[in-house]
Amino acid sequence: MASLALHLPLADFIEQMRTLEYPGSISMESFRRPNFPLLADILKFLVKSFESHVNIPTDVATEASRVTFIRAVAQFMVTKAHVKLNLKHLYQADGYAVREMLKITSQLYGALSDEHVTPDDQVAVDDSEFKFDRGSWMSDLKAARQLTSEVMASGASLCDLLGEEVALREKRTAAISRPLDISETEKAFEDALKEVLLSAERTGELLRIVESDVAILDAKIEQKMKEVEWTQTRLQTCQSIRPVYMDEYEKIEAELEKSHENYVVKFKCLTHLECLMDQYSKVEKQKLQEAVNARRTMARFSKWGAGADEDSDSENSEDEDPGDHREECRQATGDSFIKALLGNKVSERFQTDDDGI
């Protein structure tokens, strides 16, 4: 697996170096073992590919010169190509060094492949790149405007600060060059110490106040807990003890329930009797009215059928009218007497019931 992991980067590296037109020959066996001369030649070629007029040390005969060469190449790649290389792996000049050099060749190979793009392909790429949403474009534009305003404000403030740098530089130089006065330093330290002691004293006083408040609250809480316990004990005692008047209360309550039941029954009976009495009086009045109407009708028919004289008819009618009137009076008197009698009996019965209750 390790050989395969090293074989694949080496094949890509060889292909890319051929594309970059490296004049030397590189095979799969070139970096099976450490091969520093070939590594140095490849690195020189890559550096020249980035910048042809760069000056780097070319002597790699000794160990110190090799280290200097590797450092110079790594520093150049960091500054020019923004590629960070592992110096230890490069110095080994084996498969791990191939991986580090592959970082450099990938950038060169990518740039070379971009140069070989046809115009049609470039147009297609440009079309795909510039297909954007109008909403996102507007949001980007707003963000760009905001950033522009912020940059302008920051630049203005920076310009103002740089304008004050001349006076501040003089003050800073004067403060640095001024010799330290031991007495003033001691006085400043003493003042700072006094302020610290005063703040510590205030903090201690506040802590004491808080502790006293905590003690008071604890005492109040303990007192309330005792009151709660006493109240619960009192409640349990009251629930367990039966009052002395409870028997009498239950007896009176039972009697009151019975009296209420009797009252309800009598009230219902009275209401029913009054309803029956009203119905009976209505029926009697109706019968009386029907009898009166029947008598009057019979009298009229007899008067028409007999054909008697007006005087005799008038006398007969006068004789009959007082009788009818007396009959009506008698019926009305009888009805009023019955009502009065029932009313007196009902009132006497309720009076006796109220006395009994």
Disulfide bonds with the S-S distance in Angstrom:
none
